[in-house]
């Protein structure tokens, strides 16, 4: 199953199991981010040794870890132990051996892609909020929109900046375009504002974190596919330099 879903270049989150070393509680909760170097078989793979602040993290051999893979088919999770550590050329590698089956991961977190996408939005009117609460899509056409820029996007929500500050917990209609299958598609989605802060270096500009509300499953899958395709393009560009 590993060879079916996981490919070189996939992002990986790696975290020590609570039953394993290290003993330090903060270290147990630490999640390191790295990538798959190569998939050797259905129970063995190589990953890049994780780094933090330009320093290699020497994960101990024989210790078991929780791995979460960000694949084009979604999130997959398994347990694996560090079987070996070695260097190939200038690359430091961890050899991982699976200690559990690979399975679909159902956590509500999504990989976030840094970007700069134009968006327009507005706070919902009272009757629109009531319709959302009843899961009855209803938007008043023609109301003015405020411009914003999406600075990262995921299958769960967006982070954007705008000169207009929305209220925390308010519902907002946002519109933006993504390149899907070679064509631009406009998405009109409802988001809930989770947090708002004014940028220290840009007075009058506000950063918002927001999550999608009642998003259609097809729209979410298209957004996730877009994110993985853009991430793949970014990796190819990085390899050229």
N, CA and C of each residue as an Amber inpcrd file, in Angstrom:
protein
   723
   0.8370000  -1.2110000   0.0000000   0.0000000   0.0000000   0.0000000
   0.8650000   1.2530000   0.0000000   2.0320000   1.1690000   0.6320000
   2.9250000   2.3230000   0.6880000   3.3320000   2.7560000  -0.7140000
   3.7060000   1.7950000  -1.5560000   4.1470000   2.1200000  -2.9130000
   3.0020000   2.6330000  -3.7920000   1.7750000   2.3810000  -3.3850000
   0.6130000   2.8160000  -4.1630000   0.3220000   4.2950000  -3.9570000
   0.5500000   4.7980000  -2.7470000   0.1470000   6.1650000  -2.4280000
   1.3070000   7.1370000  -2.1940000   2.4270000   6.6380000  -1.6780000
   3.5240000   7.5160000  -1.2860000   4.6000000   7.5180000  -2.3610000
   5.0730000   8.7090000  -2.7480000   6.0980000   8.8410000  -3.7750000
   7.1930000   9.7710000  -3.2720000   8.4020000   9.6800000  -3.8690000
   9.4750000  10.6180000  -3.4960000   9.0220000  12.0660000  -3.6420000
   9.3810000  12.8730000  -2.6610000   9.0000000  14.2850000  -2.6750000
   7.8030000  14.6080000  -1.8150000   6.9910000  13.5870000  -1.4530000
   5.8460000  13.8420000  -0.5690000   6.3190000  14.4080000   0.7690000
   5.5920000  15.3670000   1.2730000   5.8990000  15.9100000   2.6010000
   5.5410000  14.8820000   3.6730000   6.2930000  14.8850000   4.7650000
   6.0700000  13.9560000   5.8690000   6.1680000  14.7100000   7.1970000
   5.2050000  14.4940000   8.0660000   5.3090000  14.9250000   9.4610000
   5.7560000  13.7190000  10.2740000   6.7390000  13.9190000  11.1480000
   7.2570000  12.8200000  11.9560000   7.2570000  13.2320000  13.4200000
   6.6760000  12.3670000  14.2590000   6.5130000  12.6820000  15.6800000
   6.7520000  11.4220000  16.5100000   7.4840000  11.5760000  17.6200000
   7.7490000  10.4370000  18.5020000   6.4550000   9.9560000  19.1430000
   6.3130000   8.6430000  19.2870000   5.1550000   8.0970000  19.9770000
   5.2680000   8.3830000  21.4700000   4.1440000   8.5100000  22.1400000
   4.1560000   8.8380000  23.5640000   4.7820000   7.7410000  24.4120000
   4.7910000   6.5240000  23.8800000   5.3620000   5.4050000  24.6460000
   6.8580000   5.2460000  24.4240000   7.4130000   6.0830000  23.5280000
   8.8230000   5.9410000  23.1850000   9.6310000   7.1210000  23.7000000
  10.9480000   7.0080000  23.5750000  11.8210000   8.1250000  23.8950000
  11.5730000   9.2130000  22.8630000  11.9220000  10.4930000  23.1460000
  12.5810000  10.9620000  24.3560000  11.6170000  11.1550000  25.5110000
  12.1680000  11.2900000  26.7070000  11.3440000  11.4190000  27.9040000
  10.7540000  12.8090000  28.0580000  11.4250000  13.8200000  27.5270000
  10.9650000  15.1990000  27.6630000   9.5910000  15.3750000  26.9990000
   8.6290000  15.9320000  27.7490000   7.2590000  16.0600000  27.2560000
   7.1760000  16.9470000  26.0260000   7.9280000  18.0560000  26.0150000
   7.8920000  18.9530000  24.8640000   8.4350000  18.2570000  23.6250000
   9.4670000  17.4410000  23.8270000  10.0670000  16.7420000  22.6890000
   9.1190000  15.6870000  22.1350000   8.3140000  15.0740000  23.0070000
   7.3390000  14.0850000  22.5550000   6.3280000  14.7140000  21.5970000
   5.9570000  15.9540000  21.8870000   4.9330000  16.6160000  21.0980000
   5.5140000  17.2880000  19.8490000   6.8350000  17.3240000  19.7340000
   7.4770000  17.9940000  18.6220000   7.1790000  17.2670000  17.3170000
   6.7490000  18.0250000  16.3120000   6.5040000  17.4700000  14.9890000
   7.5360000  18.0410000  14.0280000   8.3310000  17.1510000  13.4310000
   9.3160000  17.5830000  12.4480000   8.7510000  17.3780000  11.0460000
   9.0680000  18.2920000  10.1610000   8.5900000  18.2060000   8.7840000
   9.7560000  17.9070000   7.8570000   9.5710000  16.9290000   6.9880000
  10.6080000  16.5630000   6.0330000   9.9140000  16.0300000   4.7800000
  10.6860000  15.3140000   3.9170000  10.1220000  14.7700000   2.6790000
  10.6020000  13.3320000   2.4600000   9.8500000  12.6240000   1.6400000
  10.2360000  11.2710000   1.2560000  11.3940000  11.3530000   0.2580000
  12.4640000  10.5900000   0.5350000  13.5910000  10.5180000  -0.3930000
  13.3640000   9.4070000  -1.4190000  12.9580000   8.2350000  -0.9480000
  12.6890000   7.1210000  -1.8600000  11.8010000   6.0990000  -1.1540000
  10.9860000   5.4030000  -1.9340000  10.1500000   4.3110000  -1.4160000
  10.7570000   3.0060000  -1.9060000  11.2630000   2.1980000  -0.9900000
  12.0020000   0.9880000  -1.3360000  11.0900000  -0.2260000  -1.5010000
  10.0420000  -0.2970000  -0.6930000   9.0980000  -1.4140000  -0.7460000
   7.8450000  -0.9870000   0.0070000   6.9170000  -1.9140000   0.2090000
   5.6900000  -1.5750000   0.9320000   5.9030000  -1.4380000   2.4270000
   7.0910000  -1.7720000   2.9290000   7.3340000  -1.6100000   4.3650000
   8.6610000  -0.9140000   4.6800000   9.3320000  -0.3750000   3.6540000
  10.5860000   0.3400000   3.8900000  10.6710000   1.5500000   2.9790000
  11.1110000   2.6730000   3.5470000  11.3070000   3.8830000   2.7580000
  12.4300000   4.7100000   3.3540000  12.9370000   5.6200000   2.5590000
  13.9580000   6.5510000   3.0080000  13.3590000   7.9500000   3.0540000
  13.6620000   8.6830000   4.1220000  13.2210000  10.0690000   4.2190000
  14.4390000  10.9470000   4.5120000  14.3380000  12.2070000   4.0930000
  15.4010000  13.1430000   4.4160000  15.4480000  13.3460000   5.9270000
  16.6360000  13.3640000   6.4910000  16.7770000  13.6290000   7.9090000
  16.2250000  15.0330000   8.1920000  15.2730000  15.1720000   9.1240000
  14.6760000  16.4870000   9.3610000  15.6900000  17.5020000   9.8810000
  15.3760000  18.7660000   9.6330000  16.2420000  19.8480000  10.0790000
  15.4110000  20.8750000  10.8380000  16.0560000  21.5620000  11.7370000
  15.4150000  22.6510000  12.4730000  16.4420000  23.7540000  12.6670000
  16.1130000  24.9350000  12.1520000  17.0350000  26.0780000  12.2250000
  18.4010000  25.7110000  11.6460000  18.3660000  25.0810000  10.4500000
  19.5670000  24.6890000   9.7090000  20.4020000  23.6340000  10.4280000
  19.8400000  22.9610000  11.4240000  20.5490000  21.9290000  12.1630000
  19.8640000  20.5810000  11.9560000  20.6580000  19.5570000  11.6230000
  20.1110000  18.2160000  11.4470000  19.5910000  17.6600000  12.7680000
  18.4400000  17.0110000  12.7210000  17.8600000  16.3630000  13.8920000
  18.2050000  14.8720000  13.8170000  19.0900000  14.4290000  14.6820000
  19.5520000  13.0390000  14.6650000  18.5900000  12.1600000  15.4530000
  17.5320000  11.7250000  14.8010000  16.5600000  10.8650000  15.4740000
  17.2090000   9.5270000  15.8000000  17.0110000   9.0250000  17.0090000
  17.6960000   7.7960000  17.4350000  17.2210000   6.5510000  16.6960000
  18.1670000   5.6620000  16.4000000  17.8660000   4.3950000  15.7450000
  17.0820000   3.4950000  16.6960000  16.1750000   2.7200000  16.1090000
  15.3190000   1.7590000  16.8130000  14.1360000   2.3930000  17.5430000
  14.0350000   3.7070000  17.5190000  12.8820000   4.3640000  18.1420000
  11.7540000   4.4610000  17.1110000  10.5290000   4.2670000  17.5950000
   9.3530000   4.2530000  16.7220000   8.7230000   5.6400000  16.6570000
   8.2350000   5.9860000  15.4600000   7.6560000   7.3030000  15.2360000
   6.3160000   7.1870000  14.5040000   5.5460000   8.2420000  14.6460000
   4.2770000   8.3800000  13.9240000   4.5590000   9.2030000  12.6750000
   4.2980000   8.6360000  11.4920000   4.5270000   9.3330000  10.2320000
   3.1930000   9.7010000   9.5950000   3.1000000  10.9110000   9.0940000
   1.9100000  11.3470000   8.3580000   2.3610000  11.8710000   7.0000000
   1.8860000  11.2370000   5.9250000   2.2920000  11.5810000   4.5640000
   1.2260000  12.4620000   3.9040000   1.6770000  13.5260000   3.2380000
   0.7880000  14.3940000   2.4710000   0.8650000  13.9450000   1.0090000
  -0.1210000  13.1740000   0.5670000  -0.0980000  12.6260000  -0.7820000
  -1.1830000  13.2750000  -1.6390000  -1.1280000  13.0140000  -2.9360000
  -2.1520000  13.5570000  -3.8380000  -3.5130000  12.9380000  -3.5750000
  -3.5490000  11.8150000  -2.8600000  -4.8160000  11.1530000  -2.5160000
  -5.2770000  11.5100000  -1.1070000  -4.5720000  12.4410000  -0.4560000
  -4.9400000  12.8520000   0.8920000  -3.8720000  12.4760000   1.9080000
  -4.2360000  12.5430000   3.1850000  -3.3010000  12.2370000   4.2580000
  -3.3140000  10.7410000   4.5860000  -2.1070000  10.1670000   4.7170000
  -1.9780000   8.7690000   5.1230000  -1.0110000   8.6870000   6.3020000
  -1.2800000   7.7530000   7.2080000  -0.5250000   7.6740000   8.4570000
  -0.0810000   6.2420000   8.7260000   1.0680000   6.1120000   9.3770000
   1.5310000   4.8030000   9.8330000   2.5590000   5.0120000  10.9390000
   2.9360000   3.9220000  11.6060000   4.0410000   3.9390000  12.5520000
   5.2490000   3.2990000  11.8750000   6.4210000   3.8110000  12.2060000
   7.6500000   3.2690000  11.6240000   8.8040000   3.5220000  12.5790000
   9.7940000   2.6180000  12.5300000  10.9740000   2.7920000  13.3730000
  12.1580000   3.2100000  12.5200000  13.0870000   3.9330000  13.1310000
  14.3160000   4.3150000  12.4440000  15.2240000   3.0850000  12.4170000
  15.4060000   2.5070000  11.2270000  16.2380000   1.3120000  11.0910000
  17.7090000   1.6530000  10.8980000  17.9720000   2.8230000  10.3100000
  19.3660000   3.2040000  10.0570000  19.4330000   4.6900000   9.7210000
  20.6260000   5.2520000   9.8800000  20.9110000   6.6330000   9.4860000
  22.1880000   6.6130000   8.6550000  22.1760000   7.3020000   7.5230000
  23.3910000   7.3260000   6.7090000  23.3900000   8.5400000   5.7850000
  24.4950000   8.7100000   5.0890000  24.6870000   9.8340000   4.1950000
  24.8810000   9.3150000   2.7740000  24.1920000   9.9140000   1.8100000
  24.3420000   9.5840000   0.4050000  24.7630000  10.8510000  -0.3210000
  26.0320000  10.9250000  -0.6840000  26.5460000  12.1710000  -1.2480000
  26.5050000  13.2500000  -0.1900000  25.7510000  14.3080000  -0.4530000
  25.5940000  15.3860000   0.5210000  24.2520000  15.3100000   1.2410000
  23.5370000  14.2050000   1.0600000  22.1920000  14.0620000   1.6110000
  22.1940000  13.1220000   2.8200000  21.6010000  13.5730000   3.9150000
  21.4840000  12.7570000   5.1270000  20.1100000  12.0940000   5.1370000
  20.0900000  10.7860000   5.3340000  18.8800000   9.9880000   5.1290000
  18.5710000   9.1370000   6.3550000  17.2700000   8.9690000   6.6060000
  16.7940000   8.0170000   7.6030000  16.1200000   6.8660000   6.8730000
  16.5120000   5.6340000   7.2000000  15.8280000   4.4540000   6.6890000
  14.7350000   4.0880000   7.6820000  13.4900000   4.0850000   7.2180000
  12.3520000   3.8110000   8.0810000  11.7180000   2.4760000   7.7010000
  11.3940000   1.6660000   8.7120000  10.6880000   0.4050000   8.5110000
   9.3240000   0.4860000   9.1770000   8.2750000   0.2290000   8.4020000
   6.9190000   0.3410000   8.9260000   6.6650000  -0.7070000  10.0070000
   5.9970000  -0.2830000  11.0640000   5.5930000  -1.1980000  12.1320000
   4.0720000  -1.3080000  12.2180000   3.3840000  -0.6480000  11.2730000
   1.9210000  -0.7490000  11.1810000   1.5390000  -0.6090000   9.7240000
   0.2930000  -0.8960000   9.4210000  -0.2030000  -0.7010000   8.0650000
  -0.4060000   0.7820000   7.7860000  -0.2520000   1.1630000   6.5140000
  -0.5700000   2.5280000   6.1000000  -2.0810000   2.6710000   6.0500000
  -2.5930000   3.7570000   6.5870000  -4.0460000   3.9550000   6.5960000
  -4.3860000   5.4140000   6.3650000  -5.5830000   5.6250000   5.8690000
  -6.0810000   6.9880000   5.6300000  -6.1490000   7.7240000   6.9540000
  -5.6240000   8.9520000   6.9530000  -5.6000000   9.7360000   8.1850000
  -6.7750000  10.7010000   8.1750000  -7.5530000  10.7330000   9.2360000
  -8.7820000  11.5130000   9.2780000  -8.6820000  12.8030000  10.0770000
  -7.4740000  13.2230000  10.4260000  -7.3830000  14.4460000  11.2140000
  -7.8510000  15.6290000  10.3760000  -8.2460000  16.6970000  11.0300000
  -8.8270000  17.8380000  10.3420000  -7.7940000  18.8920000   9.9460000
  -6.5460000  18.4880000   9.8760000  -5.5100000  19.4240000   9.4700000
  -5.1800000  19.1970000   8.0030000  -4.7850000  20.2630000   7.3250000
  -4.4580000  20.1890000   5.9190000  -3.1400000  20.9100000   5.6630000
  -2.4320000  20.4270000   4.6650000  -1.1990000  21.0960000   4.2770000
  -1.5300000  22.4740000   3.7160000  -0.7880000  23.4920000   4.1640000
  -1.0390000  24.8570000   3.7420000  -0.0060000  25.2880000   2.7150000
  -0.4730000  25.8690000   1.6240000   0.3950000  26.3370000   0.5500000
   0.5170000  27.8540000   0.6260000   1.7470000  28.3480000   0.7170000
   1.9720000  29.7950000   0.6690000   1.6760000  30.2830000  -0.7480000
   1.0230000  31.4280000  -0.8480000   0.6020000  31.9070000  -2.1650000
   0.3540000  33.4130000  -2.1060000  -0.1060000  33.9600000  -3.2020000
  -0.5290000  35.3690000  -3.2700000  -1.6770000  35.4280000  -4.2620000
  -2.8790000  35.0920000  -3.7880000  -4.0630000  35.0090000  -4.6360000
  -5.0210000  36.1640000  -4.3580000  -5.4810000  36.7910000  -5.4260000
  -6.4840000  37.8460000  -5.2830000  -7.8020000  37.2500000  -4.7910000
  -8.4460000  37.9360000  -3.8760000  -9.7710000  37.5250000  -3.4250000
 -10.6250000  38.7520000  -3.1520000 -11.9200000  38.5630000  -3.1470000
 -12.8630000  39.5980000  -2.7620000 -13.8350000  39.0130000  -1.7550000
 -14.2620000  39.8310000  -0.8040000 -15.1500000  39.2950000   0.2130000
 -16.0100000  40.3600000   0.8630000 -16.9590000  39.8830000   1.6330000
 -17.8280000  40.7790000   2.4160000 -18.4440000  39.9740000   3.5440000
 -18.7780000  40.6570000   4.6300000 -19.4720000  40.0060000   5.7370000
 -20.8980000  39.6630000   5.3130000 -21.3890000  38.5270000   5.7770000
 -22.7460000  38.1190000   5.4330000 -23.7790000  38.9890000   6.1370000
 -24.8760000  39.2030000   5.4500000 -26.0280000  39.8770000   6.0540000
 -26.7430000  38.9110000   6.9970000 -27.5720000  39.4670000   7.8760000
 -28.2270000  38.6610000   8.8990000 -29.0080000  37.4910000   8.3070000
 -29.7720000  37.7540000   7.2380000 -30.5750000  36.6780000   6.6490000
 -29.7000000  35.6260000   5.9720000 -28.5290000  36.0250000   5.5010000
 -27.5980000  35.0710000   4.9020000 -26.9970000  34.1610000   5.9760000
 -26.6810000  34.7520000   7.1250000 -26.1510000  33.9640000   8.2450000
 -27.1830000  32.9220000   8.6710000 -28.4380000  33.3340000   8.7500000
 -29.4970000  32.4020000   9.1370000 -29.6240000  31.2590000   8.1350000
 -29.4490000  31.5740000   6.8480000 -29.5130000  30.5420000   5.8060000
 -28.3490000  29.5630000   5.9420000 -27.1510000  30.0720000   6.2530000
 -25.9850000  29.2080000   6.4330000 -26.2180000  28.2680000   7.6030000
 -26.7740000  28.7900000   8.6940000 -27.0240000  27.9680000   9.8690000
 -28.0160000  26.8520000   9.5750000 -28.9060000  27.0830000   8.6100000
 -29.8770000  26.0530000   8.2070000 -29.3510000  25.2030000   7.0570000
 -28.0910000  25.4790000   6.6490000 -27.4730000  24.7920000   5.5110000
 -28.2960000  24.9640000   4.2530000 -28.8440000  26.1710000   4.0920000
 -29.6080000  26.5210000   2.8940000 -28.8570000  27.6410000   2.1730000
 -28.0970000  27.3160000   1.1170000 -27.2850000  28.3320000   0.4450000
 -28.1290000  29.4870000  -0.0810000 -27.7730000  30.6860000   0.3630000
 -28.4930000  31.8810000  -0.0660000 -27.5730000  33.0790000   0.0800000
 -27.2980000  33.7670000  -1.0250000 -26.4730000  34.9630000  -1.0160000
 -27.1770000  36.0750000  -1.7820000 -27.1630000  37.2630000  -1.2100000
 -27.7620000  38.4250000  -1.8610000 -26.8080000  38.9010000  -2.9590000
 -27.2590000  38.9530000  -4.2070000 -26.3640000  39.3550000  -5.2950000
 -26.1160000  40.8670000  -5.3120000 -24.9470000  41.2530000  -5.8620000
 -24.6900000  42.6590000  -6.1410000 -24.1690000  43.5060000  -5.0020000
 -23.9570000  42.9500000  -3.8080000 -23.4490000  43.7460000  -2.6940000
 -21.9520000  44.0190000  -2.8800000 -21.4690000  45.1990000  -2.4290000
 -20.0500000  45.5460000  -2.6420000 -19.1050000  44.6030000  -1.8990000
 -17.9460000  44.3580000  -2.5040000 -16.9390000  43.4680000  -1.9490000
 -15.6660000  44.2370000  -1.6290000 -14.9290000  43.7580000  -0.6510000
 -13.6380000  44.3360000  -0.2920000 -12.5290000  43.4330000  -0.8190000
 -11.4620000  44.0580000  -1.3010000 -10.3570000  43.3060000  -1.8780000
  -9.4470000  42.7690000  -0.7750000  -8.8840000  41.5970000  -1.0070000
  -7.9110000  41.0150000  -0.0920000  -6.9200000  40.1670000  -0.8670000
  -5.8980000  39.6780000  -0.1810000  -4.9080000  38.7950000  -0.7770000
  -4.7810000  37.5480000   0.1050000  -5.0110000  36.3740000  -0.4850000
  -4.8110000  35.1190000   0.2320000  -3.3110000  34.8310000   0.2700000
  -2.7620000  34.6600000   1.4710000  -1.3160000  34.4170000   1.6100000
  -1.0030000  32.9490000   1.9060000  -1.9850000  32.1880000   2.3320000
  -1.8410000  30.7270000   2.2910000  -3.2190000  30.0890000   2.2520000
  -3.2490000  28.8970000   1.6720000  -4.5260000  28.2340000   1.4160000
  -4.3830000  26.7510000   1.7190000  -5.4450000  26.1520000   2.2190000
  -5.4620000  24.7180000   2.4890000  -6.8510000  24.1860000   2.1940000
  -7.0050000  22.8700000   2.3670000  -8.3190000  22.2750000   2.1860000
  -9.2770000  22.6070000   3.3070000  -8.7600000  23.2460000   4.3730000
  -9.6060000  23.5830000   5.5130000  -9.9290000  25.0560000   5.6490000
  -9.1620000  25.9030000   4.9700000  -9.4180000  27.3310000   5.1020000
  -8.3390000  28.1580000   4.4370000  -8.3220000  29.4460000   4.7620000
  -7.3710000  30.3700000   4.1570000  -6.8420000  31.3290000   5.2200000
  -5.6950000  31.9290000   4.9070000  -5.1860000  33.0700000   5.6640000
  -5.0430000  34.1990000   4.6720000  -5.6240000  35.3490000   4.9760000
  -5.5880000  36.4480000   4.0140000  -5.3800000  37.7770000   4.7140000
  -4.9230000  38.7500000   3.9360000  -4.7350000  40.1060000   4.4500000
  -5.6620000  41.0510000   3.7020000  -6.0970000  42.0870000   4.4070000
  -7.0360000  43.0430000   3.8300000  -6.9710000  44.3440000   4.6170000
  -7.3150000  45.4390000   3.9620000  -7.3980000  46.7130000   4.6710000
  -8.6840000  46.7990000   5.4780000  -9.5820000  45.8520000   5.2490000
 -10.8340000  45.7840000   6.0190000 -10.6760000  44.7210000   7.1070000
 -10.9760000  45.0670000   8.3390000 -10.8670000  44.1290000   9.4560000
 -12.2340000  43.5160000   9.7310000 -12.3370000  42.1960000   9.5270000
 -13.5810000  41.4880000   9.8330000 -13.6120000  41.1090000  11.3080000
 -14.7880000  40.9770000  11.8400000 -14.9370000  40.6140000  13.2430000
 -14.6650000  39.1280000  13.4540000 -13.9390000  38.7770000  14.5180000
 -13.7490000  37.3530000  14.8320000 -15.0890000  36.6460000  14.9930000
 -15.1870000  35.4440000  14.4930000 -16.3830000  34.5930000  14.5170000
 -17.4470000  35.0260000  13.5090000 -17.2030000  36.1030000  12.7610000
 -18.1700000  36.5090000  11.7450000 -18.0650000  35.5970000  10.5260000
 -19.1510000  35.5120000   9.7600000 -19.1760000  34.7320000   8.5300000
 -18.9780000  35.6630000   7.3450000 -18.1280000  35.2380000   6.4280000
 -17.7490000  36.0780000   5.2870000 -17.9080000  35.2770000   4.0090000
 -18.4330000  35.9360000   2.9770000 -18.4650000  35.3590000   1.6410000
 -17.1780000  35.7650000   0.9370000 -16.4060000  34.7990000   0.4470000
 -15.1680000  35.1270000  -0.2630000 -15.1890000  34.5020000  -1.6480000
 -14.5710000  35.2120000  -2.5840000 -14.4880000  34.7370000  -3.9610000
 -13.0420000  34.7890000  -4.4170000 -12.5920000  33.7000000  -5.0450000
 -11.2540000  33.6900000  -5.6290000 -11.2190000  32.6680000  -6.7560000
 -10.1920000  32.7610000  -7.5990000 -10.0400000  31.8820000  -8.7480000
  -8.8380000  30.9710000  -8.5750000  -8.9770000  29.7140000  -8.9890000
  -7.8770000  28.7680000  -9.0130000  -7.7860000  28.1450000 -10.4000000
  -6.5640000  27.8090000 -10.8030000  -6.3460000  27.1480000 -12.0840000
  -6.5900000  25.6540000 -11.9010000  -7.7080000  25.1660000 -12.4370000
  -8.1080000  23.7660000 -12.2920000  -8.1780000  23.1290000 -13.6730000
  -7.3720000  22.0900000 -13.8870000  -7.3550000  21.3820000 -15.1690000
  -7.1580000  22.3280000 -16.3480000  -6.2770000  23.2950000 -16.1660000
  -5.9210000  24.2070000 -17.2570000  -6.8500000  25.3890000 -17.4330000
  -7.8940000  25.4830000 -16.6280000  -8.8460000  26.5970000 -16.7360000
  -9.0750000  27.2250000 -15.3700000  -9.3090000  28.5380000 -15.3640000
  -9.5920000  29.2150000 -14.1100000 -11.0390000  28.9720000 -13.6940000
 -11.2080000  28.6020000 -12.4290000 -12.5400000  28.3760000 -11.8790000
 -12.7440000  29.3060000 -10.6910000 -13.8860000  29.9620000 -10.6600000
 -14.1880000  30.8590000  -9.5370000 -14.8700000  30.0770000  -8.4220000
 -14.3830000  30.2910000  -7.2140000 -14.9820000  29.6720000  -6.0280000
 -15.6480000  30.7640000  -5.1940000 -16.8910000  30.5320000  -4.8440000
 -17.6110000  31.4080000  -3.9270000 -17.9030000  30.5860000  -2.6840000
 -17.2020000  30.8990000  -1.5930000 -17.2410000  30.0720000  -0.3960000
 -17.5460000  30.9110000   0.8440000 -18.1160000  30.2600000   1.8250000
 -18.3840000  30.9150000   3.1100000 -17.2900000  30.5130000   4.0910000
 -16.7150000  31.5040000   4.7580000 -15.6640000  31.2420000   5.7380000
 -16.0430000  31.8620000   7.0790000 -15.5390000  31.2530000   8.1350000
 -15.6910000  31.8100000   9.4690000 -14.3400000  32.3820000   9.9040000
 -14.3370000  33.6300000  10.3540000 -13.1030000  34.2810000  10.7840000
 -12.7110000  33.7350000  12.1540000 -11.5140000  33.1330000  12.2330000
 -11.0330000  32.5360000  13.4730000 -10.2360000  33.5450000  14.3000000
  -9.3960000  34.3170000  13.6310000  -8.5370000  35.2740000  14.3360000
  -8.2030000  36.4350000  13.4100000  -8.0050000  37.6050000  14.0080000
  -7.6720000  38.8210000  13.2620000  -6.5860000  39.5720000  14.0190000
  -5.5950000  40.0700000  13.2800000  -4.5820000  40.9150000  13.9150000
  -4.0620000  41.9290000  12.9100000  -3.7220000  43.1070000  13.4040000
  -3.1360000  44.1340000  12.5460000  -1.6420000  43.8460000  12.3980000
  -1.1340000  43.9470000  11.1810000   0.2770000  43.6770000  10.9420000
   1.1360000  44.7970000  11.5240000   2.1700000  44.4050000  12.2740000
   3.0200000  45.3850000  12.9440000   3.7420000  46.2930000  11.9620000
   4.1840000  45.7150000  10.8520000   4.9580000  46.5050000   9.8860000
   4.0950000  47.1730000   8.8270000   2.7610000  46.9400000   8.8860000
   1.8520000  47.5490000   7.9190000   0.5820000  48.0060000   8.6310000
   0.6350000  49.1520000   9.2860000  -0.5610000  49.6650000   9.9850000
  -1.7340000  49.8250000   9.0180000  -2.9020000  49.4190000   9.4590000
  -4.0860000  49.5100000   8.6060000  -4.2990000  48.2890000   7.7270000
  -3.3980000  47.3060000   7.8110000  -3.5510000  46.0490000   7.0740000
  -3.7490000  44.9290000   8.0960000  -4.7600000  44.1090000   7.8790000
  -5.1460000  43.1050000   8.8760000  -5.0160000  41.6930000   8.3050000
  -4.4270000  40.8190000   9.1140000  -4.3000000  39.4130000   8.7440000
  -5.4430000  38.6350000   9.3810000  -6.0810000  37.7870000   8.5890000
  -7.2120000  36.9820000   9.0580000  -6.9250000  35.5050000   8.8490000
  -7.2610000  34.6890000   9.8310000  -7.2810000  33.2380000   9.6700000
  -8.7300000  32.8030000   9.6380000  -9.0850000  31.9730000   8.6650000
 -10.4910000  31.6100000   8.4900000 -10.6130000  30.1640000   8.0440000
 -11.7360000  29.5430000   8.3930000 -12.0100000  28.1740000   7.9740000
 -13.2760000  28.1340000   7.1380000 -13.3300000  27.1880000   6.2000000
 -14.5080000  27.0520000   5.3520000 -15.6950000  26.5440000   6.1610000
 -16.8780000  26.9970000   5.7840000 -18.1230000  26.5570000   6.4050000
 -18.9990000  25.9150000   5.3300000 -19.4680000  24.7060000   5.5880000
 -20.3820000  24.0070000   4.6730000 -19.8180000  23.8910000   3.2610000
 -18.5100000  23.6790000   3.1400000 -17.9140000  23.5900000   1.8130000
 -18.2970000  22.2800000   1.1400000 -18.5750000  22.3520000  -0.1560000
 -18.9050000  21.1670000  -0.9330000 -17.6860000  20.2540000  -1.0320000
 -17.8990000  18.9530000  -0.9250000 -16.7900000  17.9970000  -0.9390000
 -15.9900000  18.0720000  -2.2370000 -16.6590000  18.3030000  -3.3570000
 -15.9710000  18.4050000  -4.6460000 -15.0700000  19.6310000  -4.6670000
 -15.5760000  20.7660000  -4.1630000 -14.7600000  21.9800000  -4.0970000
 -13.5260000  21.7650000  -3.2300000 -13.7050000  21.1120000  -2.0860000
 -12.5660000  20.8730000  -1.1970000 -11.5070000  20.0020000  -1.8790000
 -11.9530000  18.9290000  -2.5510000 -11.0070000  18.0440000  -3.2250000
 -10.2730000  18.7720000  -4.3430000 -10.9740000  19.6540000  -5.0610000
 -10.3250000  20.4250000  -6.1240000  -9.2750000  21.3690000  -5.5380000
  -9.5820000  21.9850000  -4.4100000  -8.6300000  22.8820000  -3.7660000
  -7.3930000  22.1080000  -3.3130000  -7.5980000  20.9320000  -2.7100000
  -6.4740000  20.1140000  -2.2620000  -5.6220000  19.6820000  -3.4560000
  -6.2600000  19.2900000  -4.5520000  -5.5260000  18.8910000  -5.7540000
  -4.7140000  20.0640000  -6.2920000  -5.3200000  21.2400000  -6.3150000
  -4.6040000  22.4380000  -6.7700000  -3.3580000  22.6770000  -5.9180000
  -3.5050000  22.5410000  -4.6020000  -2.3960000  22.7860000  -3.6790000
  -1.2420000  21.8210000  -3.9460000  -1.5400000  20.5450000  -4.1290000
  -0.4830000  19.5710000  -4.3820000   0.1810000  19.8080000  -5.7370000
  -0.6080000  20.1940000  -6.7450000  -0.0220000  20.4650000  -8.0610000
   0.8950000  21.6850000  -8.0110000   0.4830000  22.7360000  -7.3090000
   1.3160000  23.9250000  -7.1830000   2.5750000  23.6270000  -6.3850000
   2.4350000  22.8080000  -5.3510000   3.6000000  22.4440000  -4.5470000
   4.5910000  21.6450000  -5.3900000   4.0710000  20.7730000  -6.2520000
   4.9370000  19.9850000  -7.1380000   5.6770000  20.9010000  -8.1150000
   4.9810000  21.8970000  -8.6480000   5.6160000  22.8520000  -9.5600000
   6.7140000  23.6380000  -8.8350000   6.4290000  24.0240000  -7.6030000
   7.4240000  24.7770000  -6.8230000   8.6760000  23.9440000  -6.5970000
   8.5050000  22.6400000  -6.3040000   9.6610000  21.7690000  -6.0740000
  10.5010000  21.6380000  -7.3340000   9.8290000  21.5480000  -8.4960000
  10.5650000  21.4430000  -9.7610000  11.3710000  22.7140000 -10.0220000
  10.7690000  23.8680000  -9.7150000  11.4900000  25.1310000  -9.9200000
  12.6900000  25.2300000  -8.9760000  12.5110000  24.7570000  -7.7390000
  13.6110000  24.8010000  -6.7780000  14.7910000  23.9450000  -7.2190000
  14.4960000  22.7900000  -7.8640000  15.5650000  21.8920000  -8.2830000
  16.4000000  22.4950000  -9.4100000  15.8530000  23.4670000 -10.1450000
  16.5810000  24.0730000 -11.2540000  17.6330000  25.0570000 -10.7670000
  17.5100000  25.4770000  -9.5230000  18.4330000  26.5000000  -8.9920000
  19.2740000  25.9440000  -7.8430000
